[in-house]
Amino acid sequence: MTASAEPPVDPQGARPAPLSGLVLVSTPIGNLGDTTSRGRQALETSDLILCEDTRRTGALLSALGIRARTETLHDHNEDSKIPAVLARLRDGQTVSVVSDAGTPLVSDPGYRLVRSAIAEGLPVTATPGPNAAVMALTLSGLPPLPFLFLGFPPQKAAARRTAFSALRAAERAGLRTTMIWHEAPHRLRETLADLRAVFGNRQAAVARELTKRFETVERGLLDTLCGHYAREEPRGEITVLIGPAGDEDVEDLDSRLRDALASQSVKDAATIVAQVTGLPRKIVYARALELSKA
């Protein structure tokens, strides 16, 4: 009689338990070798795999030698899918959620499904793995903490500049963080130009095709990056990062507020400085309140 094989033991002596319920499975962002053993196990044992594109996920499953039922899950059908998925979970089935690449829910569908499962007390777990934003951050040479991941910037120029201006206003009120966006290659030049116009000529990085054959990370001032991509056609999956604001951004706002607070209430000081600087009143008021308490 042949004994069944023992599951592998990790360095801490813990045996991998079978995953069940709703499982968020991170998939490679380019290099198939980045598939984790737990992620593979989850996909192999799933009764159903929900994915953005069945063809793309099908290619991944085929490369891994996995046969499993797949169905689409995207922004347009997520709400209609939720009741049937919850019914499967109540019956004890395992349902995995994957994105086209990387960590599910981060710039991808699935959030509403996860919230619904949590609300019903159904099991939800995940297998961690590749994430383009975090990898780009660690390779950028920019301060790693704190960082703010913002998904894709708005596609239209006016909306994009408005979004960037709101972040710039938050910096003047005290926000200091490395900011990260994903961007499509055909919009990279415009986005870099808008970042330069709104945030100034600060340190930045553009990470491209991470984990793939032509992986590159361009680092430097925004002026340098704008010039580089004016000469070179952007291609592939792209992540853009800019470094945190300098001390002068906070000091300028604070000095105006302190002058106003010397003779005005917090409310009136915030109103006056907001009018002068053009910053959102809520942001200015919050900073004025902090200074008044200090």
ZATOR-528358 format. One record per atom (N, C-alpha, C): residue in one letter; atom name; x, z, y; residue number from 1. Coordinates in steps of 0.05 Angstrom, whole numbers. Atoms other than C-alpha are relative to their C-alpha. Example, Ala and Ser with C-alpha at 12.3 -4.5 7.8 and 13.67 -1.06 7.14 Angstrom:
REM residues 2
   dodo   kolza       xx       zz       yy   bator
      A       N       18        0      -24       1
      A      CA      246      156      -90       1
      A       C       18        0       24       1
      S       N      -16       -1      -24       2
      S      CA      273      143      -21       2
      S       C      -15       14       22       2
REM end
This chain:
REM residues 294
   dodo   kolza       xx       zz       yy   bator
      M       N       17        0      -24       1
      M      CA        0        0        0       1
      M       C       18        0       25       1
      T       N      -16        3      -24       2
      T      CA       28      -21       67       2
      T       C      -11       18       22       2
      A       N       10      -18      -22       3
      A      CA       24       31      123       3
      A       C       -4      -17       25       3
      S       N        5       14      -26       4
      S      CA       -5        8      189       4
      S       C       22        6       20       4
      A       N      -21       -3      -20       5
      A      CA       44       -2      245       5
      A       C       -8       21       21       5
      E       N        4      -20      -21       6
      E      CA       51       56      293       6
      E       C        2      -14       28       6
      P       N       -3       12      -27       7
      P      CA       38       37      367       7
      P       C       26       10       13       7
      P       N      -25       -8      -12       8
      P      CA      101       38      409       8
      P       C       -3       25       17       8
      V       N        1      -25      -15       9
      V      CA      119      103      443       9
      V       C       18       -3       25       9
      D       N      -16        3      -24      10
      D      CA      143      105      516      10
      D       C       20       23        2      10
      P       N      -21      -21       -1      11
      P      CA      202      148      539      11
      P       C      -11       28        3      11
      Q       N       11      -27       -2      12
      Q      CA      156      207      554      12
      Q       C      -15        8      -25      12
      G       N       13       -7       25      13
      G      CA      127      204      484      13
      G       C      -30       -5       -1      13
      A       N       28        5        0      14
      A      CA       58      181      504      14
      A       C       -7      -26      -14      14
      R       N        9       24       14      15
      R      CA       22      131      459      15
      R       C      -21      -14       17      15
      P       N       20       14      -16      16
      P      CA      -18       76      493      16
      P       C      -27        2      -12      16
      A       N       28       -2        9      17
      A      CA      -92       90      487      17
      A       C      -14      -26        5      17
      P       N       16       25       -5      18
      P      CA     -140       31      479      18
      P       C      -15        3       27      18
      L       N       14        1      -26      19
      L      CA     -168       12      547      19
      L       C      -30       -7       -5      19
      S       N       29        5        3      20
      S      CA     -244       12      554      20
      S       C      -13        1       27      20
      G       N       15        0      -25      21
      G      CA     -297        5      608      21
      G       C        7      -25       16      21
      L       N       -7       21      -18      22
      L      CA     -283      -37      669      22
      L       C       30        3        6      22
      V       N      -29       -1       -2      23
      V      CA     -208      -54      671      23
      V       C        9      -21       20      23
      L       N      -11       18      -20      24
      L      CA     -174      -85      732      24
      L       C       29       -7       -9      24
      V       N      -25        9       12      25
      V      CA     -116     -125      703      25
      V       C       16      -16       20      25
      S       N      -18       15      -17      26
      S      CA      -58     -147      747      26
      S       C       13      -22      -16      26
      T       N      -12       23       13      27
      T      CA      -32     -216      729      27
      T       C       24      -10       15      27
      P       N      -24       10      -14      28
      P      CA       34     -252      746      28
      P       C       -7      -16       25      28
      I       N        3       16      -25      29
      I      CA       41     -281      816      29
      I       C       16      -26       -2      29
      G       N      -15       25        3      30
      G      CA       84     -337      788      30
      G       C       16       -1      -26      30
      N       N      -17       -1       24      31
      N      CA      131     -315      732      31
      N       C      -15       14      -23      31
      L       N       15      -10       23      32
      L      CA       96     -306      665      32
      L       C       14       25      -12      32
      G       N      -14      -24       10      33
      G      CA      150     -255      646      33
      G       C       -8       26       12      33
      D       N        9      -25      -13      34
      D      CA      118     -205      694      34
      D       C      -25       11      -12      34
      T       N       23      -11       14      35
      T      CA       59     -195      647      35
      T       C        7       26      -13      35
      T       N       -6      -26       12      36
      T      CA       57     -122      627      36
      T       C      -13        2      -28      36
      S       N       11       -3       27      37
      S      CA       45     -100      556      37
      S       C      -28       12        0      37
      R       N       27      -12       -2      38
      R      CA      -16      -58      577      38
      R       C      -20      -21       10      38
      G       N       17       21      -10      39
      G      CA      -44     -116      616      39
      G       C       -7      -20      -22      39
      R       N        5       18       22      40
      R      CA      -37     -161      556      40
      R       C      -19       12      -21      40
      Q       N       18      -14       18      41
      Q      CA      -69     -109      511      41
      Q       C      -29        1       10      41
      A       N       27       -1      -11      42
      A      CA     -128     -103      558      42
      A       C      -14      -27       -3      42
      L       N       12       27        3      43
      L      CA     -139     -178      558      43
      L       C       -7       -7      -29      43
      E       N        4        6       28      44
      E      CA     -133     -183      483      44
      E       C      -24       14      -11      44
      T       N       22      -16       12      45
      T      CA     -185     -129      470      45
      T       C      -26       -1       17      45
      S       N       24        2      -17      46
      S      CA     -235     -148      525      46
      S       C      -22      -16      -14      46
      D       N       23       15        9      47
      D      CA     -305     -169      506      47
      D       C       -6      -22       20      47
      L       N        4       20      -21      48
      L      CA     -307     -208      572      48
      L       C       21        3       21      48
      I       N      -20       -1      -22      49
      I      CA     -256     -227      625      49
      I       C      -13      -15       23      49
      L       N       11       12      -24      50
      L      CA     -282     -240      695      50
      L       C       23       -9       18      50
      C       N      -22       12      -15      51
      C      CA     -239     -286      737      51
      C       C      -10      -18       22      51
      E       N        7       18      -22      52
      E      CA     -239     -328      801      52
      E       C       -4      -29      -10      52
      D       N        0       27        9      53
      D      CA     -224     -393      765      53
      D       C        6        0      -30      53
      T       N       -3       -1       29      54
      T      CA     -235     -400      689      54
      T       C       22      -18       -9      54
      R       N      -21       18        8      55
      R      CA     -187     -458      686      55
      R       C       28       12        4      55
      R       N      -27      -12       -5      56
      R      CA     -129     -421      718      56
      R       C        4       24      -19      56
      T       N       -3      -23       18      57
      T      CA     -142     -357      678      57
      T       C        3      -10      -29      57
      G       N       -2       11       26      58
      G      CA     -152     -400      616      58
      G       C       28       -9       -7      58
      A       N      -28        9        4      59
      A      CA      -82     -429      625      59
      A       C       18       24       -5      59
      L       N      -15      -24        4      60
      L      CA      -54     -359      630      60
      L       C       -4       11      -28      60
      L       N        6      -11       26      61
      L      CA      -90     -335      568      61
      L       C       11      -17      -22      61
      S       N      -11       19       20      62
      S      CA      -68     -397      530      62
      S       C       30        5       -3      62
      A       N      -29       -5        1      63
      A      CA        5     -384      549      63
      A       C        7       26      -14      63
      L       N       -5      -26       13      64
      L      CA       -2     -313      524      64
      L       C      -11        1      -28      64
      G       N       11        0       27      65
      G      CA      -36     -334      460      65
      G       C      -25       17       -4      65
      I       N       23      -18        1      66
      I      CA     -100     -297      477      66
      I       C      -26      -18        0      66
      R       N       26       13        0      67
      R      CA     -170     -321      460      67
      R       C      -21       21        9      67
      A       N       20      -19      -10      68
      A      CA     -225     -287      500      68
      A       C      -21      -15       16      68
      R       N       21       13      -15      69
      R      CA     -291     -303      533      69
      R       C        5        6       30      69
      T       N       -4       -2      -28      70
      T      CA     -285     -316      608      70
      T       C      -24       -9       15      70
      E       N       21        9      -19      71
      E      CA     -335     -321      665      71
      E       C       10        3       28      71
      T       N       -9       -1      -28      72
      T      CA     -327     -332      739      72
      T       C      -11       25       14      72
      L       N        8      -21      -18      73
      L      CA     -330     -276      790      73
      L       C       12       -7       27      73
      H       N      -10        6      -26      74
      H      CA     -325     -296      863      74
      H       C      -20       10       21      74
      D       N       17      -11      -22      75
      D      CA     -355     -278      931      75
      D       C      -29       -9       -1      75
      H       N       27       11       -1      76
      H      CA     -416     -322      921      76
      H       C      -17        9      -23      76
      N       N       17       -8       23      77
      N      CA     -438     -296      853      77
      N       C        4       29       -9      77
      E       N       -7      -27        9      78
      E      CA     -411     -225      850      78
      E       C      -25       18       -2      78
      D       N       24      -17        0      79
      D      CA     -477     -191      869      79
      D       C      -18       -6      -24      79
      S       N       18        8       22      80
      S      CA     -516     -231      817      80
      S       C       12        7      -28      80
      K       N      -14       -6       25      81
      K      CA     -464     -215      763      81
      K       C       -1       30       -7      81
      I       N       -3      -29        3      82
      I      CA     -465     -139      773      82
      I       C      -19       11      -21      82
      P       N       18      -12       20      83
      P      CA     -528     -121      733      83
      P       C        8       -5      -29      83
      A       N       -7        7       27      84
      A      CA     -506     -158      670      84
      A       C       26       14       -8      84
      V       N      -25      -13        6      85
      V      CA     -435     -129      674      85
      V       C       -4       30       -5      85
      L       N        5      -29        4      86
      L      CA     -461      -58      682      86
      L       C      -14        5      -26      86
      A       N       14       -2       25      87
      A      CA     -506      -69      622      87
      A       C       20        0      -23      87
      R       N      -21        2       20      88
      R      CA     -445      -89      581      88
      R       C       16       27       -2      88
      L       N      -16      -25       -1      89
      L      CA     -407      -27      604      89
      L       C      -16       23      -12      89
      R       N       17      -21       11      90
      R      CA     -466       18      586      90
      R       C       -1       -2      -31      90
      D       N        0        4       29      91
      D      CA     -464      -12      516      91
      D       C       27        6      -13      91
      G       N      -27       -7       11      92
      G      CA     -391        9      509      92
      G       C       19      -23       -1      92
      Q       N      -19       23        1      93
      Q      CA     -360      -60      519      93
      Q       C       22        4       20      93
      T       N      -22        1      -18      94
      T      CA     -294      -72      553      94
      T       C       -1      -26       16      94
      V       N        1       23      -17      95
      V      CA     -296     -119      613      95
      V       C       24        2       19      95
      S       N      -23        1      -17      96
      S      CA     -232     -139      648      96
      S       C       -5      -18       24      96
      V       N        2       16      -24      97
      V      CA     -227     -166      719      97
      V       C       28       -9        8      97
      V       N      -26       10       -9      98
      V      CA     -169     -211      740      98
      V       C       -4      -17       24      98
      S       N        0       20      -22      99
      S      CA     -153     -250      803      99
      S       C       17      -24       -9      99
      D       N      -16       23        8     100
      D      CA     -118     -317      802     100
      D       C       29        7       -3     100
      A       N      -27      -10        2     101
      A      CA      -53     -280      813     101
      A       C        2       27       14     101
      G       N       -4      -26      -12     102
      G      CA      -32     -209      827     102
      G       C      -20       21       -7     102
      T       N       18      -23        5     103
      T      CA      -74     -146      834     103
      T       C      -28       -6        9     103
      P       N       28        5       -6     104
      P      CA     -150     -153      831     104
      P       C       -9       16       25     104
      L       N       13      -13      -24     105
      L      CA     -192     -135      893     105
      L       C       16       -3       25     105
      V       N      -17        2      -24     106
      V      CA     -132     -143      941     106
      V       C       -2      -29        9     106
      S       N        5       27      -10     107
      S      CA     -156     -203      981     107
      S       C      -16      -17      -20     107
      D       N       15       14       21     108
      D      CA     -199     -222      920     108
      D       C      -26       15       -6     108
      P       N       26      -12        6     109
      P      CA     -270     -208      894     109
      P       C        3       23      -20     109
      G       N        1      -22       19     110
      G      CA     -289     -147      852     110
      G       C       -7       27       11     110
      Y       N        5      -26      -12     111
      Y      CA     -298      -91      902     111
      Y       C      -28       10       -4     111
      R       N       28       -8        3     112
      R      CA     -374      -91      898     112
      R       C       -6        8      -28     112
      L       N        4       -7       28     113
      L      CA     -372      -90      823     113
      L       C       12       27       -7     113
      V       N      -13      -26        4     114
      V      CA     -323      -32      822     114
      V       C      -17       23       12     114
      R       N       17      -20      -13     115
      R      CA     -366        7      871     115
      R       C      -25        6      -16     115
      S       N       25       -3       15     116
      S      CA     -428       -5      829     116
      S       C        6       16      -26     116
      A       N       -7      -14       25     117
      A      CA     -393       19      765     117
      A       C        6       29        5     117
      I       N       -6      -27       -7     118
      I      CA     -367       81      799     118
      I       C      -26       15        6     118
      A       N       25      -13       -7     119
      A      CA     -436       97      827     119
      A       C      -16        8      -25     119
      E       N       14       -6       24     120
      E      CA     -464       96      756     120
      E       C       16       18      -19     120
      G       N      -17      -18       17     121
      G      CA     -408      140      729     121
      G       C       12      -14      -24     121
      L       N      -12       16       22     122
      L      CA     -382       84      684     122
      L       C       31        0        3     122
      P       N      -30       -2       -1     123
      P      CA     -307       84      666     123
      P       C       12      -24       14     123
      V       N      -15       21      -14     124
      V      CA     -262       44      712     124
      V       C       30        8       -1     124
      T       N      -28       -5        1     125
      T      CA     -187       38      702     125
      T       C       15      -26        8     125
      A       N      -16       23       -8     126
      A      CA     -130      -10      717     126
      A       C       27       -1      -14     126
      T       N      -28        3        9     127
      T      CA      -64      -38      692     127
      T       C       16      -10       24     127
      P       N      -14        9      -24     128
      P      CA      -16      -41      751     128
      P       C       20      -22       -7     128
      G       N      -19       22        5     129
      G      CA       30     -100      760     129
      G       C        7      -14       26     129
      P       N      -11       15      -23     130
      P      CA       53     -155      808     130
      P       C      -19        2       24     130
      N       N       15        0      -25     131
      N      CA       32     -153      881     131
      N       C       18      -14       21     131
      A       N      -17       16      -18     132
      A      CA       58     -206      930     132
      A       C        6       15       26     132
      A       N       -4      -14      -25     133
      A      CA       48     -163      992     133
      A       C       22       21       -2     133
      V       N      -20      -22        3     134
      V      CA       89     -104      966     134
      V       C       27      -12       -7     134
      M       N      -26       12        6     135
      M      CA      143     -149      937     135
      M       C       13      -12       25     135
      A       N      -10       12      -25     136
      A      CA      149     -186     1003     136
      A       C       11       22       18     136
      L       N       -9      -22      -16     137
      L      CA      155     -119     1039     137
      L       C       27       10       -8     137
      T       N      -25      -11       10     138
      T      CA      211      -95      995     138
      T       C       23      -19        4     138
      L       N      -21       20       -4     139
      L      CA      250     -160     1005     139
      L       C        4       -7       30     139
      S       N       -1        9      -28     140
      S      CA      237     -167     1080     140
      S       C       22       11       17     140
      G       N      -19      -13      -17     141
      G      CA      288     -119     1107     141
      G       C      -13       15       23     141
      L       N       14      -14      -21     142
      L      CA      234      -90     1152     142
      L       C       -7       29      -10     142
      P       N        6      -27        9     143
      P      CA      215      -15     1152     143
      P       C      -23        0      -20     143
      P       N       20        1       21     144
      P      CA      176       -3     1088     144
      P       C      -24       19        4     144
      L       N       21      -19       -4     145
      L      CA      135       56     1112     145
      L       C       -2        8       30     145
      P       N       24        9       13     146
      P      CA       84       57     1139     146
      P       C       -3      -31        1     146
      F       N        6       29       -2     147
      F      CA       58      -13     1125     147
      F       C      -30       -4        0     147
      L       N       28        7       -2     148
      L      CA       -9      -46     1138     148
      L       C       -4      -28      -11     148
      F       N        6       26       12     149
      F      CA      -34     -102     1093     149
      F       C      -27       -9       11     149
      L       N       24        9      -14     150
      L      CA      -86     -145     1129     150
      L       C      -13      -25      -13     150
      G       N       12       23       13     151
      G      CA     -103     -200     1079     151
      G       C        8      -26       14     151
      F       N       -4       25      -15     152
      F      CA     -110     -270     1109     152
      F       C       -9        3       29     152
      P       N       10        0      -28     153
      P      CA     -114     -276     1185     153
      P       C      -23      -20        2     153
      P       N       21       19       -4     154
      P      CA     -175     -313     1212     154
      P       C       11      -29        2     154
      Q       N       -9       27        2     155
      Q      CA     -171     -388     1202     155
      Q       C        0      -14       28     155
      K       N        2       13      -26     156
      K      CA     -193     -408     1273     156
      K       C       19       13       20     156
      A       N      -20      -11      -19     157
      A      CA     -142     -400     1329     157
      A       C      -10       22       18     157
      A       N       11      -20      -19     158
      A      CA     -187     -362     1377     158
      A       C       -5       27      -14     158
      A       N        5      -25       15     159
      A      CA     -209     -312     1324     159
      A       C       26       13       -9     159
      R       N      -25      -11        9     160
      R      CA     -138     -304     1299     160
      R       C       14       15       23     160
      R       N      -13      -13      -23     161
      R      CA     -111     -288     1369     161
      R       C      -15       26        8     161
      T       N       16      -24       -6     162
      T      CA     -169     -239     1380     162
      T       C        8       23      -20     162
      A       N       -7      -20       20     163
      A      CA     -151     -203     1315     163
      A       C       28       11        5     163
      F       N      -27       -9       -6     164
      F      CA      -77     -201     1333     164
      F       C        0       18       25     164
      S       N        1      -16      -25     165
      S      CA      -94     -175     1403     165
      S       C      -11       28       -4     165
      A       N       10      -27        7     166
      A      CA     -134     -117     1374     166
      A       C       21       17      -12     166
      L       N      -22      -15       12     167
      L      CA      -74      -97     1333     167
      L       C       21        7       20     167
      R       N      -19       -6      -21     168
      R      CA      -29     -103     1393     168
      R       C       -9       23       18     168
      A       N       12      -23      -16     169
      A      CA      -76      -57     1432     169
      A       C        4       26      -15     169
      A       N       -4      -25       15     170
      A      CA      -72       -7     1375     170
      A       C       29        9        0     170
      E       N      -29       -7       -2     171
      E      CA        4      -10     1379     171
      E       C        5       14       26     171
      R       N       -4      -13      -26     172
      R      CA        1        7     1452     172
      R       C      -12       28        1     172
      A       N       13      -27        1     173
      A      CA      -42       67     1434     173
      A       C       14       18      -21     173
      G       N      -15      -18       18     174
      G      CA        9       92     1383     174
      G       C        5      -11      -28     174
      L       N       -4       10       27     175
      L      CA        5       49     1320     175
      L       C       28      -11       -3     175
      R       N      -27       10        5     176
      R      CA       74       36     1291     176
      R       C        2       -5      -30     176
      T       N        0        7       28     177
      T      CA       75       -1     1225     177
      T       C        9      -28       -4     177
      T       N       -5       27        8     178
      T      CA      101      -62     1190     178
      T       C      -26      -13       -9     178
      M       N       25       13        6     179
      M      CA       44     -112     1185     179
      M       C        5      -23      -19     179
      I       N       -3       21       21     180
      I      CA       33     -160     1127     180
      I       C      -26      -16       -2     180
      W       N       22       18        4     181
      W      CA      -11     -221     1119     181
      W       C        7      -20      -21     181
      H       N       -3       24       15     182
      H      CA      -20     -276     1068     182
      H       C       -8      -24       18     182
      E       N        8       23      -16     183
      E      CA      -25     -346     1098     183
      E       C        3      -26      -16     183
      A       N       -1       26       13     184
      A      CA      -38     -417     1075     184
      A       C       23      -16       13     184
      P       N      -23       14      -12     185
      P      CA       22     -464     1085     185
      P       C       -7      -18       23     185
      H       N        7       19      -22     186
      H      CA      -16     -513     1130     186
      H       C       -7       15       26     186
      R       N        5      -16      -24     187
      R      CA      -31     -456     1179     187
      R       C       23       17        9     187
      L       N      -22      -18       -5     188
      L      CA       36     -421     1178     188
      L       C       12       -4       28     188
      R       N      -12        5      -27     189
      R      CA       65     -455     1241     189
      R       C      -17       12       22     189
      E       N       18      -10      -21     190
      E      CA        4     -438     1283     190
      E       C       -1       30        0     190
      T       N        0      -29        2     191
      T      CA        2     -367     1257     191
      T       C       25       13       11     191
      L       N      -25      -10      -11     192
      L      CA       75     -355     1273     192
      L       C        1       -2       30     192
      A       N        0        4      -29     193
      A      CA       65     -383     1343     193
      A       C      -19       21       13     193
      D       N       18      -20      -11     194
      D      CA        5     -337     1354     194
      D       C       12       28       -1     194
      L       N      -13      -26        2     195
      L      CA       44     -276     1329     195
      L       C       21        3       22     195
      R       N      -20       -1      -22     196
      R      CA      100     -293     1378     196
      R       C      -13        4       27     196
      A       N       13       -2      -26     197
      A      CA       51     -301     1435     197
      A       C      -12       28        5     197
      V       N       14      -26       -3     198
      V      CA       14     -235     1422     198
      V       C       19       24       -3     198
      F       N      -17      -23        6     199
      F      CA       68     -189     1394     199
      F       C       28       -1       13     199
      G       N      -27        3      -11     200
      G      CA      130     -216     1428     200
      G       C       20       -9      -21     200
      N       N      -21       11       18     201
      N      CA      196     -238     1397     201
      N       C       12       22      -16     201
      R       N      -10      -22       15     202
      R      CA      204     -184     1346     202
      R       C        9       -9      -28     202
      Q       N      -10        7       27     203
      Q      CA      236     -181     1276     203
      Q       C      -24       -5      -19     203
      A       N       21        8       18     204
      A      CA      195     -214     1222     204
      A       C       12      -12      -25     204
      A       N       -9       13       25     205
      A      CA      199     -247     1153     205
      A       C      -22      -17      -11     205
      V       N       18       17       15     206
      V      CA      166     -302     1114     206
      V       C        9       -3      -29     206
      A       N       -7        2       29     207
      A      CA      166     -296     1038     207
      A       C      -16      -22      -12     207
      R       N       13       24       11     208
      R      CA      150     -358      999     208
      R       C        5       -3      -30     208
      E       N       -2        6       28     209
      E      CA      137     -373      925     209
      E       C       14       23      -15     209
      L       N      -13      -23       13     210
      L      CA      155     -302      902     210
      L       C       -2       -1      -30     210
      T       N       -4        0       30     211
      T      CA      178     -296      829     211
      T       C        2      -28      -12     211
      K       N        0       27       11     212
      K      CA      177     -372      823     212
      K       C       28      -12        4     212
      R       N      -27       13        0     213
      R      CA      235     -422      818     213
      R       C       11       -3       28     213
      F       N      -10        5      -27     214
      F      CA      238     -436      893     214
      F       C       -6       23       19     214
      E       N        4      -24      -17     215
      E      CA      230     -365      918     215
      E       C       19        1       23     215
      T       N      -17       -3      -24     216
      T      CA      255     -356      989     216
      T       C      -11       21       18     216
      V       N        9      -19      -21     217
      V      CA      252     -302     1042     217
      V       C       16       -6       25     217
      E       N      -13        5      -26     218
      E      CA      268     -323     1113     218
      E       C       -4       24       18     218
      R       N        2      -24      -17     219
      R      CA      284     -264     1159     219
      R       C       12       -6       28     219
      G       N      -11        4      -27     220
      G      CA      296     -261     1234     220
      G       C      -21        4       21     220
      L       N       20       -2      -22     221
      L      CA      262     -260     1302     221
      L       C      -21      -21       -3     221
      L       N       22       20        2     222
      L      CA      196     -296     1308     222
      L       C        8      -27       12     222
      D       N      -10       25      -11     223
      D      CA      230     -348     1353     223
      D       C       15      -16      -21     223
      T       N      -16       13       20     224
      T      CA      278     -363     1297     224
      T       C      -17      -11      -23     224
      L       N       17        9       22     225
      L      CA      224     -368     1244     225
      L       C      -18      -23        9     225
      C       N       16       23      -10     226
      C      CA      181     -413     1289     226
      C       C       17      -25        0     226
      G       N      -17       23       -1     227
      G      CA      241     -459     1298     227
      G       C        6      -11      -28     227
      H       N       -6        8       28     228
      H      CA      257     -459     1223     228
      H       C      -23      -16      -12     228
      Y       N       22       14       13     229
      Y      CA      187     -479     1202     229
      Y       C      -10      -24       17     229
      A       N        5       25      -15     230
      A      CA      183     -531     1258     230
      A       C       16      -23      -13     230
      R       N      -18       20       13     231
      R      CA      239     -566     1220     231
      R       C       -7       -4      -29     231
      E       N        5        0       29     232
      E      CA      218     -549     1149     232
      E       C      -30        2       -6     232
      E       N       28        0        7     233
      E      CA      150     -564     1118     233
      E       C       -6       25      -17     233
      P       N        7      -24       16     234
      P      CA      118     -498     1094     234
      P       C      -14       -9      -26     234
      R       N       12        7       26     235
      R      CA       99     -501     1020     235
      R       C       -4       26      -16     235
      G       N        3      -21       20     236
      G      CA       72     -455      966     236
      G       C      -16       24       11     236
      E       N       13      -25       -7     237
      E      CA       44     -384      968     237
      E       C       17       15       20     237
      I       N      -15      -10      -23     238
      I      CA       64     -350     1033     238
      I       C      -10       28        8     238
      T       N        6      -26      -11     239
      T      CA       67     -278     1058     239
      T       C       17        3       26     239
      V       N      -13       -3      -27     240
      V      CA       83     -263     1132     240
      V       C        1       30        7     240
      L       N       -3      -28       -8     241
      L      CA      109     -197     1158     241
      L       C       13        2       28     241
      I       N      -14       -6      -25     242
      I      CA      127     -169     1227     242
      I       C        6       30        1     242
      G       N       -8      -28       -2     243
      G      CA      163     -105     1243     243
      G       C      -17       16       19     243
      P       N       16      -18      -18     244
      P      CA      133      -45     1280     244
      P       C        8       -3       29     244
      A       N       -5        0      -29     245
      A      CA      127      -38     1355     245
      A       C       23       18        8     245
      G       N      -21      -17      -11     246
      G      CA      183       -9     1396     246
      G       C      -11       23       16     246
      D       N        9      -24      -15     247
      D      CA      181       56     1436     247
      D       C      -13       -8       27     247
      E       N       11        8      -27     248
      E      CA      165       18     1501     248
      E       C      -30       -5       -1     248
      D       N       28        6        1     249
      D      CA       96       -1     1475     249
      D       C      -17       24        4     249
      V       N       15      -25       -3     250
      V      CA       73       71     1470     250
      V       C        5       13       27     250
      E       N       -7      -14      -25     251
      E      CA      111       97     1530     251
      E       C      -15      -12       24     251
      D       N       14       12      -23     252
      D      CA       78       47     1578     252
      D       C      -29       11        2     252
      L       N       28      -10        0     253
      L      CA        7       68     1558     253
      L       C        0       30        7     253
      D       N        0      -29       -4     254
      D      CA       25      142     1556     254
      D       C        6        7       29     254
      S       N       -7       -6      -27     255
      S      CA       56      141     1625     255
      S       C      -24       -5       19     255
      R       N       24        6      -16     256
      R      CA       -6      109     1655     256
      R       C      -21       21       -4     256
      L       N       20      -21        6     257
      L      CA      -51      159     1620     257
      L       C        7       27       12     257
      R       N       -8      -26      -12     258
      R      CA      -10      219     1642     258
      R       C       -5        1       30     258
      D       N        5        1      -29     259
      D      CA      -13      196     1714     259
      D       C      -30        3        6     259
      A       N       29       -1       -4     260
      A      CA      -89      187     1709     260
      A       C      -11       27       -7     260
      L       N       10      -26        8     261
      L      CA      -99      253     1673     261
      L       C        7       22       19     261
      A       N       -8      -20      -19     262
      A      CA      -64      290     1728     262
      A       C      -23        6       20     262
      S       N       22       -3      -20     263
      S      CA     -126      280     1772     263
      S       C      -27       -7      -10     263
      Q       N       26        9       11     264
      Q      CA     -181      254     1726     264
      Q       C       -6       14      -26     264
      S       N        8       -9       27     265
      S      CA     -221      277     1666     265
      S       C       10      -20      -21     265
      V       N       -8       18       22     266
      V      CA     -204      248     1598     266
      V       C      -16      -26        0     266
      K       N       18       22        0     267
      K      CA     -264      203     1602     267
      K       C        6      -20       22     267
      D       N       -6       17      -23     268
      D      CA     -249      177     1672     268
      D       C       28      -13       -2     268
      A       N      -27       10        3     269
      A      CA     -175      170     1658     269
      A       C        1      -24      -19     269
      A       N        1       21       20     270
      A      CA     -189      128     1596     270
      A       C      -13      -25       12     270
      T       N       14       22      -12     271
      T      CA     -237       84     1635     271
      T       C       18      -15       19     271
      I       N      -17       12      -20     272
      I      CA     -188       71     1691     272
      I       C       23      -15      -13     272
      V       N      -24       13       13     273
      V      CA     -128       56     1645     273
      V       C       -9      -24      -17     273
      A       N       11       23       16     274
      A      CA     -171       11     1600     274
      A       C       -5      -24       18     274
      Q       N        5       22      -18     275
      Q      CA     -191      -30     1660     275
      Q       C       26      -13       10     275
      V       N      -25       10      -10     276
      V      CA     -120      -36     1685     276
      V       C       16      -16      -21     276
      T       N      -16       12       21     277
      T      CA      -88      -53     1618     277
      T       C      -15      -22      -16     277
      G       N       16       19       16     278
      G      CA     -145      -93     1587     278
      G       C       -2        8      -29     278
      L       N        2      -10       28     279
      L      CA     -141      -50     1524     279
      L       C      -28       10       -5     279
      P       N       26      -11        7     280
      P      CA     -204      -30     1486     280
      P       C       -3       29        8     280
      R       N        3      -27      -10     281
      R      CA     -233       33     1517     281
      R       C        1       21      -21     281
      K       N        0      -20       22     282
      K      CA     -243       68     1450     282
      K       C       29        8       -8     282
      I       N      -27       -5        7     283
      I      CA     -169       61     1434     283
      I       C       14       17       22     283
      V       N      -12      -15      -22     284
      V      CA     -147       85     1503     284
      V       C      -11       28        1     284
      Y       N       12      -27       -1     285
      Y      CA     -196      143     1501     285
      Y       C       12       18      -22     285
      A       N      -11      -16       22     286
      A      CA     -169      166     1433     286
      A       C       28        9        7     286
      R       N      -27       -8       -7     287
      R      CA      -98      166     1460     287
      R       C       -1       20       23     287
      A       N        2      -20      -22     288
      A      CA     -119      202     1524     288
      A       C       -8       27      -10     288
      L       N        8      -25       12     289
      L      CA     -152      255     1482     289
      L       C       23       14      -13     289
      E       N      -24      -11       13     290
      E      CA      -88      265     1442     290
      E       C       18       12       21     290
      L       N      -18       -9      -20     291
      L      CA      -47      271     1505     291
      L       C      -10       25       15     291
      S       N       11      -23      -14     292
      S      CA      -95      320     1538     292
      S       C        2       25      -17     292
      K       N       -3      -23       18     293
      K      CA      -92      366     1477     293
      K       C       29        9       -1     293
      A       N      -28       -7        1     294
      A      CA      -16      362     1476     294
      A       C        9       15       26     294
REM end
